[in-house]
Amino acid sequence: MTDAVLQTSGISKSFGALRASRDISIDLKPGEIHAIIGPNGAGKSTLIGQICGTLKPDSGSVHLLGKDVTHQPTRARARAGLGRTFQISSLSMEDTVLQNVLLGALGASGRPWRFFSNVLKDTSLRETAEEALARVGLLDQARMRTAELSHGQRRQLEVAVALTQKPKALVMDEPMAGMGSEGSKLLTGFLDQLRHEAPILLVEHDMDAVFSLADRISVLVYGEVIATGTVDEIRANAAVKEAYLGDEA
Amino acid sequence: MIRERYLNALTLALFVAIPFWAITADEPFTITLMTRAVVFAIAAVGLNIALGLGGLVSLGHAVFFGLGGYAMGILAYHAQNYTALTEWPFLIEGTKSMPVIWLAAIVVSSLAALVIGILSLRTAGVYFIMITLAFGQMFFFFAISWAEYGGEDGLSIYVRNGFPGLNTLDPIQFYGLCLGLLCLVLLFAWRLSGSPFGLALNAARQVPVRVETAGLDPVRLKLVAFVLSGAITGLAGALFADLNRFVSPTMFSWQTSGEIMIFIILGGVGRLFGPVVGALVFVALEHWLGGLSDFWHIYLGLLLLVIVLFGRGGLIGMLCGREAVHD
């Protein structure tokens, strides 16, 4: 068995009486897409927050590339190779598409303390940024203001920004949300390839995408992982059917 | 719509043409007014780095303006009295040299900005405004009660400080010196906004969580912006004191903080020349409307209302439209 790139060991988190995460242990292995599914309010966002460092678990630990990062802030985890895309686009809307990817490249370079040089003329940053844009098919939109992008294009840009960081593991929070079927098909194909570069922890509501992409699926209900397994195992799981999939599967 | 760069060039041209006209027309007071506008513009270019780029609504920039002023006042006061500033742990004497005074103003206001920034950047929004305002008031009342340096009455400096190779008592030479500094500060702000740091700071204003996810610390970026901002406003304070040859606690007052912010809002928040246009318009209004009525602030208030309600980008925004996408 290969070592997990990303691993949570028994993490729990409560908000008052609400137990949003209960003893969650999941891992992400090299080359795989591990999907997290669950009904609204199951604690998916809380889980992501703890993995990415915006929330601290009450107990348990998070390991990234074999290192304990439980007490490290988001930015340290990012520098260690954890890429993330957001459910609600978190882009600088006033800036151009290029500026948004440049920020990712700048973060990865770790050298923001330059006050006089022109960031647009920094060839190494620019190459990283444009390569990432080209990969998601947004190079032609590089000079557009981000606010002018369509919803689907913003999702693509989110992915591009994460790519500039050359991540070793990716956490994607509903990358397909609000996308048309065409766009979501394109993105599905892209993520399919991407898993070999960086394994993906994928939180997604689009079941077609999840079933076609995931190597493993974990089902989260009321803050608890009730099942983890391959697509077929999850489809066949009685408890999952009852809790979540209903008649759909 | 005018291209923003033409408006900027026109503004700079005014800053050259008006004093030139004032010399030929023998209107020395106009030169003093223009110097006032230039110094205010420098202070506001400083604040604009925190406010426009970093989104830090600081109502405490009078602290740095005042510290710059008192740096000049205290150093020149000791120089004119031939007394030492301190003899322990080592001897520090006063000085009448502008470059030394500017350096002192920049160092002192940077340090103050560092401390105030570390404490106030733990908060955001309205709390940040209130904390910076509170710091301003602390310095204001400290200056009032510091009897050694004039307390409430302030300090008068008899002769303007000197600059190597210039006669600073000549209004136009002093004006040229200030205008040169404004150009330097504008050059700095321009380079800064297009730099890697500027890009990161701009993003930290809009989406801190994204900056954090990219592996950078948004609070540290804002802190550095706040320090740079305070340093420039401090330099302006030293020049303002030299212009009036007088320092008083008023420089620390919250009205001063408010005025520096008004320059930016008038001209255009986050625009390179926003603070410059704003300061020029403010000084012009202060002079003309102030001549018409003691209550000229009413008209200023009306103008601000119109600009805030109808032209979110200030005067530059009204004339040039939305900021062009940078290439």
Interface residues (C-beta under 8 A of the other chain):
Chain A: C52 T54 P73 T74 R75 A76 A78 R79 R84 F86 S90 L91 S92 M93 E94 D95 T96 Q99 N100 L102 L103 G104 L106 G107 A108 G110 R111 P112 W113 R114 F115 F116 S117 N118 V119 L120 D122 L125 R143 M144 R145 V161 Q165
Chain B: R191 L192 G194 S195 P196 F197 G198 L199 A200 N202 A203 Q206 V207 V209 R210 V211 E212 T213 A214 G215 L216 D217 L221 V224 L228 V325 H326 D327
